[in-house]
Amino acid sequence: MSVDEAIHDLLNFSTDIRSVAVIDTAGEVLVAAPSAAAAALGSAATGLWGAAEACAAASGRSPLDYVVVQDPEYSVAMVRESERCIVALTAPKPAVGLLLFDLRTCLTDAYPPEDAR
């Protein structure tokens, strides 16, 4: 499945997601949908991920594989696997467990592990 197909499926099935982007470890947007809204997520997500990792490291926690930040108007959820991170801007109060599952599935569908190819 291509990354565009995986994101299309994600947006069709996950009704809480308003925009989504896949970024690399440098914060460069690899793909985004809808592109006008999601393109700005790259630098913001990179900064947020860095801050969350610093907090985790300072408290002696293991490296992160996801971050979720919520406020009354929206949520930001990110999942990292390997060299890529998927970030989504959602409606308020999403079902976080399901959202993380959907993001991880999208990333795995778009970029299957080398041994699964």
MINUKOL-285506 format. One record per residue (C-alpha): residue in one letter; z, x, y. Coordinates in steps of 0.25 Angstrom, whole numbers, always signed. Each point is the difference from the previous one (the first is absolute). Layout:
BEGIN
+------+-------+-------+-------+
| type |     Z |     X |     Y |
+------+-------+-------+-------+
|    A |     Z |     X |     Y |
...
+------+-------+-------+-------+
// end
This chain:
BEGIN
+------+-------+-------+-------+
| type |     Z |     X |     Y |
+------+-------+-------+-------+
|    M |    +0 |    +0 |    +0 |
|    S |    -3 |    +5 |   +14 |
|    V |   +10 |    +2 |   +11 |
|    D |    -7 |   -11 |    +8 |
|    E |    +1 |   -10 |   -12 |
|    A |   +14 |    +3 |    -3 |
|    I |    +4 |    -3 |   +15 |
|    H |    -9 |   -12 |    +0 |
|    D |    +8 |    -5 |   -12 |
|    L |   +13 |    +4 |    +6 |
|    L |    -3 |    -8 |   +13 |
|    N |    -4 |   -12 |    -9 |
|    F |   +12 |    -1 |    -9 |
|    S |   +11 |    +5 |    +9 |
|    T |    +1 |   -10 |   +11 |
|    D |   +11 |    +7 |    +8 |
|    I |    -9 |   +12 |    +3 |
|    R |    -6 |    +0 |   +14 |
|    S |    -7 |   +14 |    +0 |
|    V |    +0 |   +11 |   -10 |
|    A |    -4 |   +15 |    +1 |
|    V |    -1 |   +11 |   -10 |
|    I |    +3 |   +14 |    +6 |
|    D |    +1 |   +14 |    -5 |
|    T |   +12 |    +9 |    +2 |
|    A |    -5 |    +5 |   +13 |
|    G |    +0 |   -15 |    +5 |
|    E |   -15 |    -1 |    +1 |
|    V |    -5 |   -14 |    -3 |
|    L |    -9 |    +0 |   -13 |
|    V |    -2 |   -15 |    +0 |
|    A |    +6 |   -12 |    +8 |
|    A |    -2 |   -15 |    +1 |
|    P |    -1 |    -7 |    +9 |
|    S |    -5 |   +13 |    +6 |
|    A |    +3 |    -3 |   +14 |
|    A |   +15 |    -3 |    -2 |
|    A |    +3 |   +10 |   -12 |
|    A |    -7 |   +12 |    +6 |
|    A |   +12 |    +3 |    +9 |
|    L |   +10 |    -1 |   -12 |
|    G |    -4 |   +15 |    -4 |
|    S |    +8 |    +7 |   +10 |
|    A |   +11 |   -10 |    +1 |
|    A |    +2 |    +0 |   -15 |
|    T |    +0 |   +15 |    -1 |
|    G |   +11 |    +1 |   +11 |
|    L |    +8 |   -11 |    -7 |
|    W |    -1 |    +6 |   -14 |
|    G |    +4 |   +14 |    +6 |
|    A |   +13 |    -6 |    +7 |
|    A |    +3 |    -8 |   -13 |
|    E |    -1 |   +13 |    -9 |
|    A |    +8 |    +8 |   +10 |
|    C |   +11 |   -11 |    -1 |
|    A |    -1 |    +0 |   -15 |
|    A |    +1 |   +16 |    -1 |
|    A |   +12 |    +0 |   +10 |
|    S |    +8 |   -10 |    -9 |
|    G |    -4 |    +8 |   -13 |
|    R |    -9 |   -10 |    -5 |
|    S |   -12 |    +2 |    -9 |
|    P |   -14 |    +0 |    +6 |
|    L |    -5 |   -13 |    +4 |
|    D |   -11 |    -8 |    -6 |
|    Y |    +0 |   -12 |    +9 |
|    V |    +6 |    -5 |   +13 |
|    V |    +2 |   -14 |    +6 |
|    V |    +4 |    -3 |   +14 |
|    Q |    +2 |   -14 |    +4 |
|    D |    +3 |    -7 |   +14 |
|    P |    -1 |   -15 |    +3 |
|    E |   -15 |    +0 |    +3 |
|    Y |    -6 |    +9 |   -10 |
|    S |    +2 |   +10 |   -11 |
|    V |    -6 |   +13 |    -3 |
|    A |    -1 |    +5 |   -15 |
|    M |    -5 |   +13 |    -5 |
|    V |    -2 |    +6 |   -14 |
|    R |    -4 |   +14 |    -3 |
|    E |    -6 |    +5 |   -12 |
|    S |    -5 |   +14 |    -1 |
|    E |    -8 |    +4 |   +12 |
|    R |    -2 |   -14 |    +5 |
|    C |    +9 |   -11 |    +7 |
|    I |    -3 |   -15 |    +2 |
|    V |    +6 |    -6 |   +11 |
|    A |    +0 |   -15 |    +3 |
|    L |    +4 |    -9 |   +12 |
|    T |    +6 |   -13 |    -4 |
|    A |    +5 |   -13 |    +4 |
|    P |   +15 |    -1 |    +2 |
|    K |    +9 |    +0 |   -12 |
|    P |   -10 |    +3 |   -11 |
|    A |    +4 |    +0 |   -15 |
|    V |    +3 |   +15 |    +0 |
|    G |    -1 |    +3 |   -15 |
|    L |   -13 |    -8 |    -1 |
|    L |    -5 |    +7 |   +12 |
|    L |    +3 |   +14 |    -5 |
|    F |    -6 |    -4 |   -14 |
|    D |   -13 |    -5 |    +7 |
|    L |    -1 |   +13 |    +8 |
|    R |    +2 |    +9 |   -11 |
|    T |   -10 |    -7 |    -9 |
|    C |   -10 |    +0 |   +11 |
|    L |    +2 |   +15 |    +2 |
|    T |    -1 |    +2 |   -15 |
|    D |   -12 |    -9 |    -2 |
|    A |    -8 |    +8 |   +11 |
|    Y |    +5 |   +14 |    -4 |
|    P |    +3 |    +0 |   -15 |
|    P |    +7 |   +12 |    -5 |
|    E |    -9 |   +11 |    -5 |
|    D |    +5 |    -2 |   -14 |
|    A |    -4 |   -15 |    +0 |
|    R |   -14 |    +3 |    +4 |
+------+-------+-------+-------+
// end
